[in-house]
Amino acid sequence: MGELVDTEHVADSAGRHGRRRRPRPLRPRDAGWALTLGALGVVYGDIGTSPLYSVQTVFALDNGLVRPDAHDVYGVVSLVFWSITLIVSVKYVIFVMRADNDGEGGVMALAALVRRALQGTRANARTATMMLALGVAGAALFYGDSVITPSISVLSAIEGLEVSSPELTHLVLPLAAAILTALFVVQRFGTARVGGLFGPVMLLWFVVIGAAGLREVLASPGILGGLSPSYALAFVADRPYTAFVAMGAVVLAITGAEALYADMGHFGAPPIRRAWFALVFPALTLNYLAQGALILRDPANRANPFFLLLPGWAQLPMVVLATLATVIASQAVISGAYSMTRQALRLGFLPHLRIRRPSAQHEGQVYLPAVNWALFAAVLLVTFIFGSSARLATAYGVAVTGTFLITTTLLLLLARVHWHWPAWRLAAVVVAFGLIELTYFTANLTKVAHGGWLTLLIATLAFTVMMTWQRGRELVTACRIEMEGPLTDFLAQLHRDEPIRVNGVAVFPHPNKDTTPLALRANLAHNHVLHQRIVIISGQTANVPHIPWPERLIITPLGAEDDGIVHIAATFGFQDPTDFPEVLRRAAAADPAMLGPEGDPDRASWFLSRITLKRTTRPGLARWRKALFIALAHNAASQAEFLGLPNDRTVTLSAEVPV
């Protein structure tokens, strides 16, 4: 069990409570376009590769439900364009990216922001907690989406061989599996070395797909009429059922929109917006228009309109470029899964997992072996079960549209409580985004029986695990506090018994300064001695991504002056590494008298309280959830490793806690 206590507010030195906000970093102007290029490589991989399969999927529905005639083609093109315009350009790029949690984005960060805003109103604690649970649901859906995205992206790219070299069709599945395997194997080395290639590759990708689209649009300028919303409305009005089913596939054109918001902390909003409006949006629009024109010119082209836009000599090179682009898109999703897991861990919704940082220069770059290999197994299994991007498309979209709805719901709450929007503006958001996304979500529910159940199952499992862990932690914390007893009583006992004091510094990670660390009690009970200097360190996770060191530590003496006991409250942002030895070093540097004249933070002994859980009939969790919670705790990563403690100077003392 962990010793970190997550909190939305942290106490300052005067005992008041308030949110500590990290100053936003100033970025030099000449770095603006470099950041824009970086955003191309990380943010737009998923949505940028959607033209590979989205239009093709629409016209493959139910053996030609959507006809390759002018009415349906113009209707589909209009639906795609206005979906991208409203959901991506207006909702995410203009509105949602305003809701930054100290510069960071993502559905969990948004939920934490809403929860904090509600705490300043008359809303009760249960409502605020429900909002965070809604963010957890969004994160769970993201995990479901993460399983399909790498598979469908890589398969759709390599399937270009079926157009350029039909004799190599039998190699599509083995090549996809090999590329996906290599992608997950190299995760342990980090992306710092290849990250510099991501931006230029995606820049080339968008230039090429935009140029291919422009070539066809210039040849068939009438397709520009598809930009009018009247065609989408006419399509819906004349053939409502067909349009409804088609929307289940049209949504593939906007998958990856959540990445614009989730990756905001890496680049800032301006570079992401600049990349979108200057290159990505125009290139996507031209390519989708061109695919519509190509199908109108020859209905047979609907089999693979993306690759058939290109002349024969360019199709095989495009397969290579598309494969690179889809690998980048998959990398973005995998990295997003790492980041989402770390946020959930910081906020207390997952047990400690082993986190590695492959790059000493890039602190935000993390690698989680357990997440990597679980995701790899699921992606490879999905790839072989479905076998093609067309079949995967029938299962894709349920999780994505669910995340869209959750983001819109949280955005509306934030706009009402924090931005103080009037009712008419909130209603406009509901009509412009909410109703459209609800339609998309409903349309995608038809995919549940065709494979969509898989993403929902993954999301349900992830949600159950996270909520069970969070609730189990609450119950265990209550029991542990009862066993620990007040620290003031322990200090009074020290004055009465006057135990033997030995030289050195003993450090006890512990959630607070109010109760006694179990390891401290056990050490005194069994060894009958105490160190001359005792340090209790409490780690708290705030609902902001980063907190600078000068604002992170509060040092408080405990007991009488000659007791030699101090408490350090260290507040981490949910993106900051949890490094307790560094906390001790920073505190000793700030207060040299804290450890005494001979105290050395690099020679201190660390004492951990390890909790052994025992399942009982106590209320609070169902029996199966208790079993799940205990299993999660049993398989959690080492507490010492999570806190960065030195193995040769760490002692672990156990205590049994009922749950």
C-alpha positions in Angstrom: 0.0 0.0 0.0 1.2 3.5 -0.8 2.0 6.2 1.7 1.1 9.1 -0.7 -2.1 11.0 0.1 -3.7 12.7 -2.9 -5.3 16.1 -2.2 -6.9 18.8 -4.2 -5.6 21.6 -1.9 -2.4 21.9 0.0 -1.6 23.7 3.3 0.8 26.7 3.2 3.1 27.6 6.0 0.5 29.7 7.7 -1.9 26.8 7.9 -4.3 28.2 5.2 -5.4 26.2 2.3 -5.1 27.2 -1.3 -4.1 25.9 -4.7 -0.5 26.4 -5.7 -0.2 27.3 -9.3 2.9 26.8 -11.2 4.0 29.8 -13.3 3.7 29.0 -16.9 7.1 28.7 -18.7 8.0 31.4 -21.1 8.8 30.1 -24.5 11.1 32.1 -26.8 9.4 33.4 -29.9 11.9 31.7 -32.2 10.8 28.3 -30.7 7.2 28.8 -31.8 7.6 27.1 -35.2 9.8 24.4 -33.7 7.0 23.6 -31.2 4.5 23.7 -34.1 6.6 21.1 -35.9 6.8 19.0 -32.7 3.1 19.2 -32.3 2.6 17.8 -35.8 4.7 14.8 -34.9 2.9 14.0 -31.6 -0.5 15.5 -31.5 -1.8 14.9 -35.0 -0.7 11.3 -35.8 -4.1 9.7 -35.1 -6.4 12.2 -36.7 -3.9 12.8 -39.5 -4.0 9.2 -40.6 -7.8 8.9 -40.5 -8.1 9.5 -44.3 -6.5 6.1 -44.8 -9.7 4.2 -43.8 -12.6 6.5 -42.9 -14.2 7.2 -46.3 -13.5 3.7 -47.4 -15.3 2.4 -44.4 -18.4 4.6 -45.1 -18.9 3.2 -48.5 -18.3 -0.4 -47.4 -21.2 -0.3 -44.9 -23.7 -3.1 -45.3 -22.8 -4.0 -48.8 -23.3 -0.6 -50.3 -25.9 1.0 -48.0 -24.2 4.4 -48.8 -24.3 4.7 -52.6 -21.5 6.1 -54.7 -23.9 8.7 -56.4 -23.8 12.4 -56.2 -26.5 12.7 -53.4 -24.7 10.3 -51.0 -21.1 11.3 -51.8 -21.8 15.0 -51.3 -23.7 14.2 -48.1 -20.8 12.2 -46.8 -18.2 14.7 -47.7 -20.3 17.5 -46.1 -20.8 15.3 -42.9 -17.0 14.7 -42.7 -16.1 18.4 -43.2 -18.6 19.8 -40.7 -17.8 17.1 -38.1 -14.1 18.1 -38.3 -15.1 21.8 -38.2 -17.5 21.6 -35.2 -15.9 18.9 -33.1 -12.2 19.5 -33.7 -11.8 23.1 -34.8 -14.5 24.8 -32.7 -15.0 22.5 -29.7 -11.4 21.3 -29.0 -9.1 23.8 -30.6 -11.1 26.9 -29.7 -13.1 26.0 -26.5 -11.8 22.9 -24.7 -8.1 24.0 -24.9 -9.1 27.0 -22.8 -9.7 24.6 -20.0 -6.1 24.0 -19.0 -5.1 22.6 -15.6 -2.0 24.8 -15.1 -1.1 24.3 -18.8 -2.0 20.6 -18.9 -4.9 18.9 -20.6 -6.7 15.6 -20.9 -10.0 14.3 -19.6 -8.6 13.5 -16.1 -7.0 16.9 -15.8 -10.3 18.5 -16.9 -12.2 16.4 -14.3 -9.8 17.5 -11.6 -10.3 21.1 -12.7 -14.1 20.8 -12.5 -13.9 19.2 -9.1 -11.8 22.0 -7.8 -14.2 24.6 -9.2 -17.2 22.8 -7.6 -15.5 22.8 -4.2 -15.7 26.6 -4.3 -19.5 26.5 -4.7 -22.4 25.1 -2.8 -22.0 21.7 -4.5 -21.5 18.9 -2.0 -18.5 16.7 -1.8 -20.4 13.8 -3.5 -21.0 15.9 -6.6 -17.4 16.9 -6.8 -16.3 13.3 -6.4 -18.7 12.2 -9.1 -17.1 14.6 -11.5 -13.7 13.0 -10.9 -15.3 9.6 -11.4 -16.5 10.9 -14.7 -12.9 11.7 -15.6 -11.9 8.2 -14.6 -14.6 6.9 -17.0 -13.1 9.0 -19.8 -9.7 7.6 -19.0 -11.1 4.1 -19.0 -12.6 4.6 -22.5 -9.2 6.0 -23.6 -7.6 2.6 -22.7 -10.3 0.8 -24.8 -9.5 3.1 -27.7 -5.7 2.6 -27.2 -6.1 -1.1 -28.0 -7.7 -0.6 -31.5 -5.9 2.6 -32.7 -2.4 1.1 -33.3 -3.9 -2.0 -35.0 -6.2 -0.2 -37.4 -3.7 2.5 -38.2 -0.8 0.1 -39.1 -3.1 -2.3 -40.9 -4.7 0.4 -43.0 -1.3 1.7 -44.2 0.1 -1.7 -45.1 -3.1 -2.6 -46.9 -2.0 -0.2 -49.5 0.0 -3.1 -50.8 -3.3 -4.6 -52.0 -3.5 -1.6 -54.4 0.1 -1.1 -55.5 1.3 -4.8 -55.4 -1.7 -7.2 -55.2 0.7 -10.2 -55.2 1.9 -9.1 -51.8 -1.5 -9.1 -50.1 -0.7 -12.2 -48.1 2.1 -10.3 -46.3 -0.2 -7.6 -44.9 -1.0 -9.3 -41.6 2.5 -10.6 -40.9 4.1 -7.2 -41.7 1.6 -5.4 -39.4 2.3 -7.8 -36.6 6.1 -7.4 -37.0 5.8 -3.6 -37.1 3.6 -3.5 -34.0 6.0 -5.9 -32.2 9.0 -3.8 -33.0 7.1 -0.7 -31.9 6.4 -2.0 -28.4 9.8 -3.6 -28.0 11.6 -0.3 -28.5 9.4 1.6 -26.0 11.9 0.8 -23.2 14.5 2.9 -24.9 12.3 6.0 -25.1 11.4 8.2 -28.0 14.1 10.9 -27.6 16.2 9.7 -30.4 13.5 9.2 -33.0 11.3 12.0 -31.7 13.1 14.5 -33.8 12.0 12.6 -36.9 8.3 12.6 -36.0 7.6 16.3 -36.9 9.3 16.2 -40.3 7.7 12.9 -41.3 4.2 14.2 -40.4 5.0 17.5 -42.1 5.8 15.5 -45.3 2.7 13.4 -44.7 0.3 16.3 -44.6 2.0 18.1 -47.5 1.7 14.9 -49.6 -2.0 14.1 -48.8 -2.9 17.7 -49.2 -1.1 17.9 -52.6 -2.8 14.6 -53.7 -6.1 16.0 -52.7 -5.5 19.4 -54.4 -4.7 17.6 -57.7 -8.0 15.8 -57.7 -10.0 18.8 -56.6 -8.6 20.9 -59.4 -9.6 18.2 -61.8 -13.1 18.1 -60.3 -13.8 21.5 -58.7 -17.5 20.8 -58.4 -16.7 18.7 -55.3 -16.1 21.9 -53.4 -19.9 22.2 -53.1 -19.6 19.4 -50.5 -18.3 22.1 -48.1 -21.9 23.4 -47.8 -23.8 22.1 -44.7 -26.9 21.9 -46.9 -25.7 18.6 -48.4 -25.3 17.0 -45.0 -28.7 18.2 -43.9 -30.3 16.9 -47.1 -28.6 13.6 -46.7 -29.9 13.3 -43.2 -33.4 14.4 -44.2 -33.8 12.3 -47.3 -32.2 9.1 -46.0 -32.2 9.3 -42.2 -31.4 5.6 -41.5 -28.5 5.6 -44.0 -27.2 8.8 -42.6 -27.4 7.5 -39.1 -25.5 4.4 -40.0 -23.0 6.4 -42.0 -22.3 8.6 -39.0 -21.0 5.5 -37.2 -18.2 5.5 -39.8 -17.8 9.2 -40.4 -16.7 9.5 -36.8 -13.5 7.8 -37.8 -12.5 11.1 -39.4 -12.3 12.8 -36.0 -10.8 10.1 -33.9 -7.7 11.5 -32.3 -9.3 14.8 -31.5 -8.8 14.2 -27.8 -5.1 14.1 -28.4 -5.1 17.8 -29.2 -6.2 18.5 -25.6 -4.3 15.7 -23.9 -1.0 16.7 -25.3 -1.5 20.5 -24.7 1.0 20.4 -21.8 3.8 19.3 -24.1 3.6 22.2 -26.5 1.2 24.8 -25.3 -2.1 25.8 -27.0 -0.7 28.2 -29.6 1.6 25.8 -31.5 -1.2 23.2 -31.6 -3.7 25.7 -32.9 -1.2 27.0 -35.4 -0.4 23.6 -36.8 -4.1 22.8 -37.1 -5.3 25.8 -39.0 -2.1 26.3 -41.1 -1.6 22.8 -42.3 -3.6 19.9 -40.8 -7.1 21.1 -41.3 -6.6 22.3 -44.9 -4.7 19.1 -45.9 -7.4 16.8 -44.4 -10.2 18.9 -46.1 -8.5 18.6 -49.5 -8.0 14.9 -49.2 -11.5 14.1 -48.1 -12.9 16.3 -50.9 -10.7 14.5 -53.4 -11.7 11.0 -52.2 -15.3 12.0 -52.8 -14.5 13.3 -56.3 -12.6 10.1 -57.1 -15.6 8.0 -56.1 -18.0 10.1 -58.2 -15.7 9.7 -61.2 -15.5 5.9 -60.8 -17.6 4.1 -58.2 -15.1 1.2 -58.2 -12.6 3.6 -56.5 -14.5 3.3 -53.2 -12.6 0.1 -52.5 -9.6 2.2 -51.4 -10.0 5.8 -52.4 -7.0 7.0 -50.4 -4.3 5.1 -52.3 -6.1 5.4 -55.6 -5.8 9.2 -55.5 -2.2 8.7 -56.3 -0.6 7.7 -59.7 0.7 4.1 -59.9 4.3 5.1 -59.4 3.6 6.9 -56.2 1.5 4.2 -54.5 4.3 2.0 -53.1 6.3 5.0 -51.7 3.0 6.2 -50.2 2.6 2.8 -48.4 6.0 3.4 -46.8 5.2 6.9 -45.8 1.7 5.9 -44.5 3.4 3.1 -42.5 5.7 5.6 -40.9 2.8 8.0 -40.2 0.7 5.3 -38.6 3.6 4.1 -36.4 3.9 7.7 -35.2 0.1 7.7 -34.6 0.5 4.5 -32.6 3.4 5.9 -30.6 1.3 8.9 -29.6 -1.5 6.6 -28.3 1.0 4.4 -26.4 2.7 7.5 -24.8 -0.8 8.8 -24.0 -1.6 5.5 -22.2 1.6 5.9 -20.1 0.7 9.5 -19.3 -2.9 8.6 -18.4 -1.7 5.8 -16.2 0.7 8.1 -14.4 -2.0 10.7 -13.8 -4.4 8.0 -12.5 -1.6 6.7 -10.2 -0.9 10.3 -8.9 -4.6 10.9 -8.2 -4.9 7.6 -6.2 -6.8 5.5 -8.7 -4.1 2.9 -9.4 -1.6 1.1 -7.3 2.1 1.8 -7.6 3.5 0.6 -10.9 7.1 0.4 -11.9 7.9 3.6 -13.8 11.2 4.1 -15.8 12.5 7.3 -17.3 14.5 6.3 -20.4 15.7 9.9 -21.0 17.7 11.9 -18.5 17.1 15.0 -20.5 13.3 14.6 -20.9 11.7 14.2 -17.5 8.2 13.8 -18.9 9.2 10.8 -20.9 8.2 7.7 -19.0 8.0 4.0 -19.6 5.7 1.6 -17.7 6.6 -2.0 -18.5 3.3 -3.4 -17.1 1.2 -1.0 -19.3 3.4 -1.6 -22.3 3.2 -5.4 -22.4 -0.5 -5.5 -21.4 -1.3 -3.1 -24.3 1.0 -5.0 -26.7 -0.8 -8.3 -25.9 -4.2 -6.7 -26.4 -3.2 -5.0 -29.7 -1.6 -8.1 -31.2 -4.6 -10.2 -30.2 -7.0 -7.7 -31.8 -4.9 -7.5 -35.0 -5.1 -11.3 -35.5 -8.7 -11.6 -34.5 -10.0 -8.9 -36.8 -7.3 -9.3 -39.5 -8.1 -6.1 -41.5 -8.8 -2.4 -41.0 -12.2 -2.8 -42.5 -13.3 -5.3 -39.9 -11.6 -3.2 -37.1 -13.5 -0.1 -38.3 -16.8 -1.9 -37.4 -15.6 -2.0 -33.8 -14.0 1.4 -33.7 -15.7 4.5 -32.4 -17.7 3.5 -29.3 -15.0 4.5 -26.8 -14.0 7.6 -28.8 -17.5 9.0 -28.9 -18.0 8.2 -25.2 -14.9 10.2 -24.4 -16.3 13.1 -26.5 -19.5 13.1 -24.5 -17.7 13.1 -21.2 -15.4 15.9 -22.2 -18.4 18.0 -23.3 -20.2 17.3 -20.1 -17.2 18.4 -18.0 -16.7 21.4 -20.2 -20.3 22.5 -19.6 -19.9 22.2 -15.9 -16.7 24.2 -15.9 -18.2 26.9 -18.1 -21.2 27.2 -15.8 -19.3 27.2 -12.5 -15.9 28.7 -13.3 -16.4 30.7 -16.5 -19.9 31.8 -15.5 -21.4 31.4 -18.9 -25.0 32.5 -19.3 -27.7 29.9 -20.0 -28.0 30.7 -23.7 -24.3 30.1 -24.3 -24.5 26.7 -22.5 -27.5 25.8 -24.6 -25.6 26.7 -27.8 -22.8 24.3 -26.7 -25.3 21.5 -26.1 -26.9 22.0 -29.5 -23.6 22.5 -31.4 -21.6 19.7 -29.8 -23.6 17.6 -27.4 -26.4 16.6 -29.7 -24.0 15.8 -32.5 -21.8 13.8 -30.3 -24.8 12.0 -28.8 -25.9 11.1 -32.3 -22.4 9.8 -33.1 -22.4 7.8 -29.9 -25.8 6.3 -30.6 -24.8 5.4 -34.1 -21.7 3.7 -32.9 -23.7 1.6 -30.4 -24.7 -0.4 -33.5 -21.1 -1.6 -33.6 -21.2 -3.2 -30.1 -22.3 -6.6 -31.5 -19.6 -6.4 -34.3 -16.7 -5.9 -32.0 -17.4 -2.7 -30.2 -18.1 -4.7 -27.1 -14.3 -5.3 -26.9 -13.5 -1.6 -26.2 -16.4 -1.3 -23.8 -15.2 -4.4 -22.0 -11.7 -3.0 -21.7 -13.1 0.3 -20.5 -15.3 -1.4 -17.9 -12.4 -3.4 -16.6 -10.2 -0.4 -16.3 -13.0 1.7 -14.6 -13.7 -1.1 -12.1 -10.0 -1.5 -11.3 -9.5 2.3 -10.7 -12.6 2.8 -8.7 -12.0 -0.3 -6.6 -8.5 0.8 -5.8 -9.6 4.3 -4.9 -12.3 3.0 -2.6 -10.1 0.3 -1.0 -7.5 3.0 -0.3 -10.1 5.0 1.6 -11.0 2.0 3.8 -7.5 1.0 4.5 -6.4 4.5 5.3 -9.2 4.7 7.9 -8.1 1.4 9.5 -4.5 2.4 9.4 -5.1 5.8 11.1 -6.9 3.9 13.9 -3.9 1.6 14.4 -1.3 4.4 14.3 -2.7 6.6 17.0 -2.0 10.3 17.5 1.6 11.4 17.1 1.2 13.7 20.2 0.6 10.6 22.4 3.7 8.9 21.0 5.8 12.0 21.7 4.5 12.1 25.3 5.4 8.5 25.7 9.0 9.3 24.5 9.3 11.9 27.3 8.1 9.4 29.9 10.2 6.4 28.8 13.3 8.3 27.5 14.5 5.5 25.1 18.1 5.2 24.1 19.1 7.5 21.2 21.6 6.4 18.6 23.6 8.5 16.1 22.2 9.0 12.6 19.1 10.0 10.7 16.0 7.9 10.4 13.4 8.8 7.8 9.8 7.5 7.8 7.6 8.1 4.8 4.1 8.7 6.2 0.9 10.3 4.9 0.7 13.0 7.6 2.1 14.5 10.8 -1.0 13.8 12.9 -0.5 10.0 13.4 2.5 7.9 14.2 4.2 5.9 11.4 3.7 2.2 12.1 7.3 1.6 11.3 8.4 4.1 13.9 6.2 2.3 16.5 7.6 -1.1 15.5 11.2 0.1 15.5 10.9 1.4 19.1 8.9 -1.6 20.3 11.4 -4.2 18.9 14.7 -2.4 19.0 14.1 -0.1 22.0 16.1 2.7 20.5 15.6 5.8 18.4 17.9 7.7 16.1 19.0 11.2 17.2 17.3 12.7 14.2 13.9 11.5 13.0 12.3 12.9 9.8 8.7 12.1 8.8 8.1 12.9 5.1 4.6 13.2 3.8 3.9 13.2 0.0 0.8 14.9 -1.3 -0.4 15.0 -4.9 -2.1 18.2 -5.9 -4.4 18.7 -8.9 -1.8 20.6 -10.8 0.8 19.0 -13.1 4.0 20.6 -11.7 5.1 22.4 -8.6 8.5 24.1 -8.5 10.8 23.0 -5.6 10.8 26.4 -3.8 7.0 26.0 -3.4 7.0 22.3 -2.8 8.4 21.8 0.8 7.1 22.8 4.2 9.4 21.9 7.2 7.8 21.7 10.6 9.6 20.8 13.9 7.6 18.3 16.0 7.6 18.0 19.8 10.2 19.7 22.0 13.3 21.3 20.5 15.6 18.5 21.8 13.4 15.7 20.4 15.1 16.0 17.0 11.9 15.2 15.2 10.8 17.1 12.1 8.1 16.8 9.5 8.5 17.6 5.8 5.4 18.1 3.7 6.3 17.6 0.0 3.6 18.5 -2.5 4.0 17.0 -6.0 2.2 17.9 -9.1 0.7 14.9 -10.8 3.4 15.0 -13.5 6.3 15.4 -11.0 8.5 12.3 -10.2 8.1 11.1 -6.6 11.7 11.2 -5.3 11.8 11.2 -1.5 15.7 11.2 -1.2 15.7 14.4 -3.3 13.1 15.8 -0.9 15.4 15.1 2.0 18.4 16.7 0.2 16.4 19.8 -0.7 15.0 20.2 2.8 18.5 19.8 4.4 19.9 22.4 2.0 17.1 24.8 2.9 17.4 24.1 6.7 21.0 23.0 7.5 20.2 22.6 11.2 17.4 20.1 10.5 19.7 17.0 10.4 22.2 18.3 12.9 25.9 19.1 12.4 26.8 15.5 11.4 23.6 14.7 9.6 24.0 13.6 6.0 20.9 13.1 3.8 22.8 10.6 1.6 23.6 8.4 4.6 20.1 8.4 6.2 18.3 5.2 7.0 14.8 4.8 5.6 12.0 2.9 7.4 8.9 1.8 5.4 5.6 0.7 6.8 4.4 -2.2 4.7 0.8 -3.0 5.1 -0.4 -6.6 4.7 -4.1 -6.7 3.9 -6.5 -9.2 5.5 -10.0 -9.7 4.0 -12.8 -9.5 6.6 -16.6 -9.0 6.6 -16.3 -5.3 7.2 -18.7 -3.2 5.1 -17.5 -0.8 2.4 -16.7 -3.1 -0.5 -18.3 -6.2 -2.0 -16.3 -9.4 -1.4 -15.2 -9.7 -5.0 -14.0 -6.1 -5.0 -12.1 -6.8 -1.8 -10.4 -9.7 -3.5 -9.6 -7.5 -6.5 -8.2 -4.8 -4.2 -6.0 -7.2 -2.3 -4.7 -8.7 -5.5 -3.9 -5.3 -6.9 -2.0 -4.4 -3.7 -0.1 -7.7 -3.7 1.1 -7.1 -7.3 1.9 -3.4 -6.8 5.4 -2.2 -7.5 7.8 -1.9 -4.6 7.1 1.1 -2.3 10.8 1.8 -2.0 11.2 1.9 -5.8 8.1 4.1 -6.2 9.6 6.6 -3.7 13.1 6.3 -5.1 14.6 5.0 -1.9 18.1 3.5 -1.8 17.9 -0.3 -1.5 21.0 -0.6 0.8 19.6 1.9 3.4 15.9 0.9 3.5 14.2 -1.3 6.2 10.7 -2.5 5.7 8.5 -3.3 8.7 5.1 -5.0 8.2 1.7 -4.5 9.8 -1.6 -6.3 9.2 -4.6 -4.2 8.3 -8.2 -5.6 7.9 -10.2 -4.6 4.9 
